[in-house]
Amino acid sequence: MAPKVAEVDGESSTAIRNITYIRDMLGQLRQLAEEEQAELLCYLIEMAYVEAGDRHAALLQGASVQGQRH
């Protein structure tokens, strides 16, 4: 499900799109690493995926707070 970016400014919208893209790419990379049975690589990619998810949530929360001010 795509985030609602129409309600946020251009800078926040770009950041949300970028983090969403990074998170999606990490998910695909993890699948490839699993196919190659690269356990350490899977772990590191998963940690980056979690971090991207946390960043995404923080950006959405910030955008939500900013949207409430307007």
Backbone as XML, in Angstrom:
<?xml version="1.0"?>
<chain id="A" units="angstrom">
  <residue number="1" name="MET">
    <atom name="N" x="0.838" y="-1.169" z="0.000"/>
    <atom name="CA" x="0.000" y="0.000" z="0.000"/>
    <atom name="C" x="0.884" y="1.233" z="0.000"/>
  </residue>
  <residue number="2" name="ALA">
    <atom name="N" x="0.674" y="2.126" z="-0.937"/>
    <atom name="CA" x="1.494" y="3.326" z="-1.058"/>
    <atom name="C" x="1.089" y="4.360" z="-0.018"/>
  </residue>
  <residue number="3" name="PRO">
    <atom name="N" x="2.069" y="5.060" z="0.533"/>
    <atom name="CA" x="1.744" y="6.088" z="1.515"/>
    <atom name="C" x="1.027" y="7.251" z="0.862"/>
  </residue>
  <residue number="4" name="LYS">
    <atom name="N" x="0.245" y="7.961" z="1.644"/>
    <atom name="CA" x="-0.440" y="9.148" z="1.148"/>
    <atom name="C" x="0.546" y="10.297" z="1.201"/>
  </residue>
  <residue number="5" name="VAL">
    <atom name="N" x="1.100" y="10.653" z="0.053"/>
    <atom name="CA" x="2.109" y="11.698" z="0.021"/>
    <atom name="C" x="1.552" y="13.018" z="-0.481"/>
  </residue>
  <residue number="6" name="ALA">
    <atom name="N" x="0.323" y="13.056" z="-0.922"/>
    <atom name="CA" x="-0.256" y="14.286" z="-1.443"/>
    <atom name="C" x="-0.416" y="15.340" z="-0.363"/>
  </residue>
  <residue number="7" name="GLU">
    <atom name="N" x="-0.503" y="14.921" z="0.891"/>
    <atom name="CA" x="-0.754" y="15.843" z="1.986"/>
    <atom name="C" x="0.527" y="16.437" z="2.571"/>
  </residue>
  <residue number="8" name="VAL">
    <atom name="N" x="1.688" y="16.029" z="2.101"/>
    <atom name="CA" x="2.940" y="16.502" z="2.662"/>
    <atom name="C" x="3.667" y="17.371" z="1.656"/>
  </residue>
  <residue number="9" name="ASP">
    <atom name="N" x="4.655" y="18.136" z="2.144"/>
    <atom name="CA" x="5.401" y="18.996" z="1.244"/>
    <atom name="C" x="6.298" y="18.169" z="0.324"/>
  </residue>
  <residue number="10" name="GLY">
    <atom name="N" x="6.883" y="18.825" z="-0.660"/>
    <atom name="CA" x="7.685" y="18.133" z="-1.659"/>
    <atom name="C" x="8.884" y="17.413" z="-1.095"/>
  </residue>
  <residue number="11" name="GLU">
    <atom name="N" x="9.566" y="18.034" z="-0.136"/>
    <atom name="CA" x="10.749" y="17.415" z="0.451"/>
    <atom name="C" x="10.399" y="16.139" z="1.206"/>
  </residue>
  <residue number="12" name="SER">
    <atom name="N" x="9.347" y="16.187" z="2.017"/>
    <atom name="CA" x="8.911" y="14.998" z="2.756"/>
    <atom name="C" x="8.430" y="13.920" z="1.801"/>
  </residue>
  <residue number="13" name="SER">
    <atom name="N" x="7.725" y="14.335" z="0.779"/>
    <atom name="CA" x="7.205" y="13.391" z="-0.204"/>
    <atom name="C" x="8.342" y="12.651" z="-0.901"/>
  </residue>
  <residue number="14" name="THR">
    <atom name="N" x="9.381" y="13.384" z="-1.269"/>
    <atom name="CA" x="10.539" y="12.768" z="-1.920"/>
    <atom name="C" x="11.238" y="11.801" z="-0.976"/>
  </residue>
  <residue number="15" name="ALA">
    <atom name="N" x="11.418" y="12.188" z="0.274"/>
    <atom name="CA" x="12.073" y="11.321" z="1.254"/>
    <atom name="C" x="11.277" y="10.033" z="1.452"/>
  </residue>
  <residue number="16" name="ILE">
    <atom name="N" x="9.973" y="10.144" z="1.545"/>
    <atom name="CA" x="9.121" y="8.962" z="1.726"/>
    <atom name="C" x="9.242" y="8.040" z="0.518"/>
  </residue>
  <residue number="17" name="ARG">
    <atom name="N" x="9.194" y="8.614" z="-0.671"/>
    <atom name="CA" x="9.321" y="7.788" z="-1.894"/>
    <atom name="C" x="10.683" y="7.100" z="-1.944"/>
  </residue>
  <residue number="18" name="ASN">
    <atom name="N" x="11.742" y="7.835" z="-1.590"/>
    <atom name="CA" x="13.087" y="7.256" z="-1.625"/>
    <atom name="C" x="13.226" y="6.103" z="-0.638"/>
  </residue>
  <residue number="19" name="ILE">
    <atom name="N" x="12.774" y="6.289" z="0.579"/>
    <atom name="CA" x="12.867" y="5.228" z="1.582"/>
    <atom name="C" x="12.006" y="4.034" z="1.184"/>
  </residue>
  <residue number="20" name="THR">
    <atom name="N" x="10.838" y="4.290" z="0.617"/>
    <atom name="CA" x="9.977" y="3.204" z="0.145"/>
    <atom name="C" x="10.700" y="2.388" z="-0.929"/>
  </residue>
  <residue number="21" name="TYR">
    <atom name="N" x="11.356" y="3.079" z="-1.849"/>
    <atom name="CA" x="12.102" y="2.409" z="-2.913"/>
    <atom name="C" x="13.247" y="1.575" z="-2.333"/>
  </residue>
  <residue number="22" name="ILE">
    <atom name="N" x="14.010" y="2.172" z="-1.414"/>
    <atom name="CA" x="15.120" y="1.463" z="-0.792"/>
    <atom name="C" x="14.620" y="0.208" z="-0.090"/>
  </residue>
  <residue number="23" name="ARG">
    <atom name="N" x="13.533" y="0.336" z="0.642"/>
    <atom name="CA" x="12.979" y="-0.814" z="1.371"/>
    <atom name="C" x="12.540" y="-1.921" z="0.403"/>
  </residue>
  <residue number="24" name="ASP">
    <atom name="N" x="11.904" y="-1.529" z="-0.685"/>
    <atom name="CA" x="11.491" y="-2.507" z="-1.693"/>
    <atom name="C" x="12.697" y="-3.236" z="-2.298"/>
  </residue>
  <residue number="25" name="MET">
    <atom name="N" x="13.743" y="-2.481" z="-2.617"/>
    <atom name="CA" x="14.947" y="-3.080" z="-3.201"/>
    <atom name="C" x="15.621" y="-4.024" z="-2.210"/>
  </residue>
  <residue number="26" name="LEU">
    <atom name="N" x="15.659" y="-3.633" z="-0.936"/>
    <atom name="CA" x="16.246" y="-4.513" z="0.080"/>
    <atom name="C" x="15.477" y="-5.825" z="0.186"/>
  </residue>
  <residue number="27" name="GLY">
    <atom name="N" x="14.154" y="-5.753" z="0.078"/>
    <atom name="CA" x="13.345" y="-6.970" z="0.101"/>
    <atom name="C" x="13.708" y="-7.905" z="-1.044"/>
  </residue>
  <residue number="28" name="GLN">
    <atom name="N" x="13.904" y="-7.330" z="-2.218"/>
    <atom name="CA" x="14.284" y="-8.145" z="-3.378"/>
    <atom name="C" x="15.697" y="-8.716" z="-3.221"/>
  </residue>
  <residue number="29" name="LEU">
    <atom name="N" x="16.603" y="-7.897" z="-2.699"/>
    <atom name="CA" x="17.968" y="-8.379" z="-2.472"/>
    <atom name="C" x="18.002" y="-9.509" z="-1.455"/>
  </residue>
  <residue number="30" name="ARG">
    <atom name="N" x="17.169" y="-9.412" z="-0.447"/>
    <atom name="CA" x="17.128" y="-10.476" z="0.563"/>
    <atom name="C" x="16.674" y="-11.792" z="-0.059"/>
  </residue>
  <residue number="31" name="GLN">
    <atom name="N" x="15.694" y="-11.718" z="-0.957"/>
    <atom name="CA" x="15.238" y="-12.926" z="-1.645"/>
    <atom name="C" x="16.379" y="-13.563" z="-2.437"/>
  </residue>
  <residue number="32" name="LEU">
    <atom name="N" x="17.141" y="-12.741" z="-3.127"/>
    <atom name="CA" x="18.274" y="-13.261" z="-3.895"/>
    <atom name="C" x="19.326" y="-13.873" z="-2.979"/>
  </residue>
  <residue number="33" name="ALA">
    <atom name="N" x="19.599" y="-13.204" z="-1.867"/>
    <atom name="CA" x="20.581" y="-13.728" z="-0.916"/>
    <atom name="C" x="20.115" y="-15.060" z="-0.326"/>
  </residue>
  <residue number="34" name="GLU">
    <atom name="N" x="18.812" y="-15.183" z="-0.077"/>
    <atom name="CA" x="18.273" y="-16.458" z="0.426"/>
    <atom name="C" x="18.468" y="-17.566" z="-0.599"/>
  </residue>
  <residue number="35" name="GLU">
    <atom name="N" x="18.228" y="-17.256" z="-1.863"/>
    <atom name="CA" x="18.413" y="-18.256" z="-2.921"/>
    <atom name="C" x="19.858" y="-18.747" z="-2.965"/>
  </residue>
  <residue number="36" name="GLU">
    <atom name="N" x="20.793" y="-17.873" z="-2.638"/>
    <atom name="CA" x="22.214" y="-18.221" z="-2.646"/>
    <atom name="C" x="22.680" y="-18.767" z="-1.303"/>
  </residue>
  <residue number="37" name="GLN">
    <atom name="N" x="21.759" y="-18.891" z="-0.351"/>
    <atom name="CA" x="22.053" y="-19.395" z="0.997"/>
    <atom name="C" x="23.179" y="-18.599" z="1.667"/>
  </residue>
  <residue number="38" name="ALA">
    <atom name="N" x="23.138" y="-17.293" z="1.460"/>
    <atom name="CA" x="24.127" y="-16.396" z="2.050"/>
    <atom name="C" x="23.545" y="-15.862" z="3.363"/>
  </residue>
  <residue number="39" name="GLU">
    <atom name="N" x="23.734" y="-16.628" z="4.426"/>
    <atom name="CA" x="23.083" y="-16.333" z="5.700"/>
    <atom name="C" x="23.488" y="-14.987" z="6.288"/>
  </residue>
  <residue number="40" name="LEU">
    <atom name="N" x="24.776" y="-14.687" z="6.298"/>
    <atom name="CA" x="25.212" y="-13.409" z="6.856"/>
    <atom name="C" x="24.678" y="-12.241" z="6.025"/>
  </residue>
  <residue number="41" name="LEU">
    <atom name="N" x="24.723" y="-12.391" z="4.733"/>
    <atom name="CA" x="24.194" y="-11.354" z="3.853"/>
    <atom name="C" x="22.694" y="-11.169" z="4.075"/>
  </residue>
  <residue number="42" name="CYS">
    <atom name="N" x="21.965" y="-12.259" z="4.238"/>
    <atom name="CA" x="20.529" y="-12.179" z="4.549"/>
    <atom name="C" x="20.297" y="-11.390" z="5.828"/>
  </residue>
  <residue number="43" name="TYR">
    <atom name="N" x="21.103" y="-11.679" z="6.829"/>
    <atom name="CA" x="20.962" y="-10.999" z="8.115"/>
    <atom name="C" x="21.220" y="-9.498" z="7.970"/>
  </residue>
  <residue number="44" name="LEU">
    <atom name="N" x="22.300" y="-9.154" z="7.306"/>
    <atom name="CA" x="22.647" y="-7.736" z="7.148"/>
    <atom name="C" x="21.595" y="-6.986" z="6.328"/>
  </residue>
  <residue number="45" name="ILE">
    <atom name="N" x="21.117" y="-7.616" z="5.286"/>
    <atom name="CA" x="20.071" y="-6.990" z="4.474"/>
    <atom name="C" x="18.790" y="-6.841" z="5.289"/>
  </residue>
  <residue number="46" name="GLU">
    <atom name="N" x="18.475" y="-7.846" z="6.093"/>
    <atom name="CA" x="17.276" y="-7.774" z="6.934"/>
    <atom name="C" x="17.387" y="-6.620" z="7.928"/>
  </residue>
  <residue number="47" name="MET">
    <atom name="N" x="18.568" y="-6.417" z="8.500"/>
    <atom name="CA" x="18.763" y="-5.296" z="9.429"/>
    <atom name="C" x="18.559" y="-3.966" z="8.715"/>
  </residue>
  <residue number="48" name="ALA">
    <atom name="N" x="19.066" y="-3.862" z="7.498"/>
    <atom name="CA" x="18.873" y="-2.640" z="6.709"/>
    <atom name="C" x="17.391" y="-2.461" z="6.361"/>
  </residue>
  <residue number="49" name="TYR">
    <atom name="N" x="16.704" y="-3.560" z="6.072"/>
    <atom name="CA" x="15.273" y="-3.523" z="5.761"/>
    <atom name="C" x="14.476" y="-3.009" z="6.963"/>
  </residue>
  <residue number="50" name="VAL">
    <atom name="N" x="14.814" y="-3.498" z="8.145"/>
    <atom name="CA" x="14.143" y="-3.053" z="9.375"/>
    <atom name="C" x="14.409" y="-1.563" z="9.600"/>
  </residue>
  <residue number="51" name="GLU">
    <atom name="N" x="15.659" y="-1.153" z="9.423"/>
    <atom name="CA" x="16.015" y="0.263" z="9.592"/>
    <atom name="C" x="15.247" y="1.138" z="8.606"/>
  </residue>
  <residue number="52" name="ALA">
    <atom name="N" x="15.134" y="0.693" z="7.368"/>
    <atom name="CA" x="14.377" y="1.448" z="6.369"/>
    <atom name="C" x="12.903" y="1.536" z="6.765"/>
  </residue>
  <residue number="53" name="GLY">
    <atom name="N" x="12.369" y="0.459" z="7.317"/>
    <atom name="CA" x="10.981" y="0.475" z="7.774"/>
    <atom name="C" x="10.777" y="1.446" z="8.922"/>
  </residue>
  <residue number="54" name="ASP">
    <atom name="N" x="11.741" y="1.477" z="9.851"/>
    <atom name="CA" x="11.666" y="2.426" z="10.960"/>
    <atom name="C" x="11.741" y="3.858" z="10.448"/>
  </residue>
  <residue number="55" name="ARG">
    <atom name="N" x="12.644" y="4.099" z="9.508"/>
    <atom name="CA" x="12.780" y="5.446" z="8.927"/>
    <atom name="C" x="11.506" y="5.842" z="8.192"/>
  </residue>
  <residue number="56" name="HIS">
    <atom name="N" x="10.932" y="4.905" z="7.468"/>
    <atom name="CA" x="9.690" y="5.158" z="6.740"/>
    <atom name="C" x="8.571" y="5.551" z="7.702"/>
  </residue>
  <residue number="57" name="ALA">
    <atom name="N" x="8.452" y="4.808" z="8.786"/>
    <atom name="CA" x="7.420" y="5.104" z="9.789"/>
    <atom name="C" x="7.643" y="6.485" z="10.405"/>
  </residue>
  <residue number="58" name="ALA">
    <atom name="N" x="8.897" y="6.822" z="10.690"/>
    <atom name="CA" x="9.203" y="8.128" z="11.273"/>
    <atom name="C" x="8.869" y="9.249" z="10.300"/>
  </residue>
  <residue number="59" name="LEU">
    <atom name="N" x="9.166" y="9.055" z="9.032"/>
    <atom name="CA" x="8.837" y="10.067" z="8.033"/>
    <atom name="C" x="7.330" y="10.243" z="7.904"/>
  </residue>
  <residue number="60" name="LEU">
    <atom name="N" x="6.606" y="9.128" z="7.913"/>
    <atom name="CA" x="5.151" y="9.219" z="7.822"/>
    <atom name="C" x="4.570" y="9.915" z="9.043"/>
  </residue>
  <residue number="61" name="GLN">
    <atom name="N" x="5.112" y="9.612" z="10.216"/>
    <atom name="CA" x="4.633" y="10.253" z="11.436"/>
    <atom name="C" x="4.929" y="11.749" z="11.390"/>
  </residue>
  <residue number="62" name="GLY">
    <atom name="N" x="6.112" y="12.123" z="10.943"/>
    <atom name="CA" x="6.467" y="13.530" z="10.816"/>
    <atom name="C" x="5.584" y="14.241" z="9.816"/>
  </residue>
  <residue number="63" name="ALA">
    <atom name="N" x="5.278" y="13.575" z="8.705"/>
    <atom name="CA" x="4.405" y="14.161" z="7.703"/>
    <atom name="C" x="2.996" y="14.324" z="8.238"/>
  </residue>
  <residue number="64" name="SER">
    <atom name="N" x="2.567" y="13.367" z="9.042"/>
    <atom name="CA" x="1.236" y="13.431" z="9.632"/>
    <atom name="C" x="1.139" y="14.609" z="10.593"/>
  </residue>
  <residue number="65" name="VAL">
    <atom name="N" x="2.156" y="14.795" z="11.411"/>
    <atom name="CA" x="2.165" y="15.913" z="12.369"/>
    <atom name="C" x="2.212" y="17.224" z="11.603"/>
  </residue>
  <residue number="66" name="GLN">
    <atom name="N" x="3.016" y="17.272" z="10.562"/>
    <atom name="CA" x="3.127" y="18.495" z="9.767"/>
    <atom name="C" x="1.807" y="18.798" z="9.066"/>
  </residue>
  <residue number="67" name="GLY">
    <atom name="N" x="1.134" y="17.765" z="8.572"/>
    <atom name="CA" x="-0.164" y="17.938" z="7.914"/>
    <atom name="C" x="-1.232" y="18.449" z="8.869"/>
  </residue>
  <residue number="68" name="GLN">
    <atom name="N" x="-1.141" y="18.076" z="10.136"/>
    <atom name="CA" x="-2.119" y="18.523" z="11.115"/>
    <atom name="C" x="-1.943" y="19.993" z="11.460"/>
  </residue>
  <residue number="69" name="ARG">
    <atom name="N" x="-0.733" y="20.516" z="11.275"/>
    <atom name="CA" x="-0.479" y="21.926" z="11.576"/>
    <atom name="C" x="-1.109" y="22.829" z="10.546"/>
  </residue>
  <residue number="70" name="HIS">
    <atom name="N" x="-1.240" y="22.341" z="9.310"/>
    <atom name="CA" x="-1.759" y="23.197" z="8.224"/>
    <atom name="C" x="-3.254" y="23.209" z="8.192"/>
  </residue>
</chain>
